[in-house]
């Protein structure tokens, strides 16, 4: 008797949760035509937001919350809008966006804003931190870890856009760099757009270069280098390999942000 009551409660809850318009079928018929019910649309919107894995600290990063303060920020904002407009046609899919600049100028804000805007339009995307992605790649080299790589590529295949934040924050080993190239190249080949952010430019102040580091030696494959700002004296190509850098520049619109620290300015405005 107790078991029957539990089953009755379970089924009651299940049927009560059904959409009254479609009775849980996710389809409605109007004027002789079948279309997706609104409940299905809401579920897909929720799925896309959860799948995107945008960190909570960036959840409020939208285009209307980005306030350009410098000419380069205004130009970057215009570039982002053009990038989004290209998504109106499938011919524009698969292009990339490289957002570069010093710490705190709003690079991640703009990148996440692009992702948020495309999610609202019904596209599927995902946010990755570069260091975390490298860790995922390294896990795929462990014994019996085929499912790690399989899951990673499966997630990417579901996307139309991917954000890769802090490109170059760590310098991968030679083996990891090869796999990283395969992942990013696979995205471009499948017409998956990639939005990168990075602190590294093409030019460096050689007075800051670490003389003890021979970039052609084994020091190049240090996997746990700490994140460094542009003044550390490395170019982006040195951080991610010339091969990957060349592929990124081939596919991406290059946007450089300059200006005061966006986060510090926002914090001071709250005082």
N, C-alpha and C positions, 0 to 999 in steps of 0.2 A: 504493500500500500504506500509506504514511504517512497519507494522507488518510482511508482507511478506518478506520485505528486511532483517529484523532481522532474520527470520527463514532461509532464504537463506544463510546468513552469518554464522549462527550456523551450518548448515549442511555442508557448504563448509569447515569450520574449522575441523569438525568431520572427513570428508572423507580425508582431506589433512593430518591428523594425522595418518591415517592408514599406516601400514607397507606395502611398495610396493611389498615385497616378498610374504606375506601371505594374503594381503588385509584385515588385521584385524582379521583373524581367529585364529591366533597363531599356525597354522599348515602349513607345506609344504609337498608336495609329491615329492619324488625323487626316480627314479628307481622302481616305484610301491610301495614304502614304505612311510608311513606317519611318520613324526617326528616333534617335537616341533621346531618352528621358533626361530631364534636368538633373535627376539624382546621379546619373552616370557622369555627367559633365562635372558635377561637384566632386564626385569621388576621384575623377581623373586629375582635377586641379589639386586636390589634396595629395594624391600620389606623386605628382610632379614636384610639389614643394618638398615633400619628405625625401624623395629620391635625390633632389638637387643637393641636399646636405649642406646648405649654406650655414656657416657658423652663426649662432644666435647674435653674436656681437656685430654681425654685418647685415642682420635681417632688415634693418631700416635704411640700407643703402640703396636708394632709388635715384633716378635721374632728376626728379623734382626736388630732391634734397641736396643735390650737388650745386654749390654756388661758386662759379669761376671767379677767381680773384686776379688772375694775371692773363696776359695775352695768350701764353702757351696753354693755359687751362681752358680758355675760351675756344682755342683751335682744337684742343683735344675733345672737348664736348661736342663740337661740330663734327669731328671725325667719327665719334661714337654714334651720333645720330645718322650719319651716312651709312655706317656699318649696319645699323638696325634696319634702315630703309631697304638695303640690299636683300634682306630676308623676305621681302614681299614677293620675290620671284625665286624659284628654285635655282636659277642660274647664279644667284648670289650666295648660295649655300657653299660651305666648305672653305671660304676665305678666312683669314685669321686677323687678329688684332694684337699688336705688341705695344703695351703701355709701359713706358720707361720714365724713371725720374728718381730723385732722392726720397728718403724716408718721409712719410707724412704728407705728401702733396695730393693725395686722393686717388692713387692708382687702383687700389683694391675697391674703393667706393665705386669708381666708374666701371670696373670689370663686373662687380656683383650687380650693379644697376643694369648692365647689358643683359646679364642672365635673368634678372627679375623681369625685365621688359619682355624677353622672349618667352618666359614661362607664362606670362599673362596672355600672350598671343597663341598659346597652345603648343609651343615647342617643348621638347624635353632636353634638359641639360643637367650638368653636374659640376660641383665645385671641388677642386683638389688643391691642397697645399703641396707645393713641390717637395718639401722634405718628407711629408707623409707618403706621397706617391713613390718616392725613392725607397722608403721602407717597405712598401707593398711589393715593389719589384724585387727587392732583396729576399723577401719571404718566398717568392716564387722559385728561388734557387735551392730552397731547402728540400731534403728528401721527402717524397710523398706529398709535395705541395702543388701538384698540378692544378688543383681546384682554385688556388689563389690567382694564378694567371688567367685561368678560364673565367673566373668571376670578374676580374678586372676588364678583360676584353668584352665580356658580355654586357657589362654596365656601359662601356663606351659605345657599343653598337646600338644601344637604345637611345643615344643622344643625338641631337642636332647641333648642340653647342657644349663646349667644355671650357671652364675657367681653370687655368693653372696659375696659382698665385705664388709669387716670390721665386720665379724662375732663376736658377743659379744660386739659391741660398746655400746649397751644399754642392760640392764637386763630386760627382759620382765616379766610381771605379770604371775601368775600361769595359768590363762586362755589363755593368748596370747601364752605362752610357749607350751601349749597343741596343739593349732592350728598350731604353727610353726613346731612342731614335725610332725603333720599330713601332712603338705605341703612338707617337706623335705623327709619324709618317702614315700609319694606318688610318688615323683620324682624317688627315687631309685627303688620302686616297678614297675614303668613304664619304667625302664631302661633309665631314663633321667640322664645324668651325671651332677654332681654339682661340681663346682670349688669354694672353699671357700678361703678367705684370712682373717687373724686375727692377732692381736698383742699379743695374749695370748698363753702361753705355758702350760705345765703340772706342771711345778715347779715354785714356787714363793719364793721370799725373804721375810721371815716372819717378818723381821724388818720393812717392809713397809706396812704390813697388817693393816687395820684400825680397831683398837681394839673395837671401838664403834659399829661396824657392826656385828650383830649376823646373820650369814648366814642361820640359821634355823628359824629366826623370820620374821616378816612382812617386814623388810627392804629388804628382798630378792626380793620382788615384786615391788620395785620402778621402774616405767616405764620410767622415764625421766633422768636416770643417765647419766652424761656427759661421752663421750668417754674417756677411760683411756689407757695409755701405759702399757706394761707388768710390769713395776716397781710398779704399783699401788698395787700389792700384791694379785692378783686373778688368779686362773687357768681358762682355757677355760670352764671346766666343771661347775665351779661356776657361770660363766657368762651366760651359755645357758642351764643349768640343766644337771645332770649326764646322764639322759635317752637319751637326744639328742646327747650328746657328745659320748656316747657309740655307737650309731647308725652311727654317722659320722666316727668314727674310724674304725668301722667294714667295711665300704664301701670305705674308702678313702686311697690313698697313702699319707703319711705324709711327707711333705717337709719343712725343716726349713732353712730359709735364715738368714745369718749373714753378717755384713759388715758395712761400713760407709753409711751415709745418701745418697741415690741415687739421690734424688732431689737436695740436696745442692751441691753435686759434679757436677751435670749437670749444675746448675746455675753458679757455679764458673767457669766452662769451657767456658761459654758464655761471660765472662767479658773480 
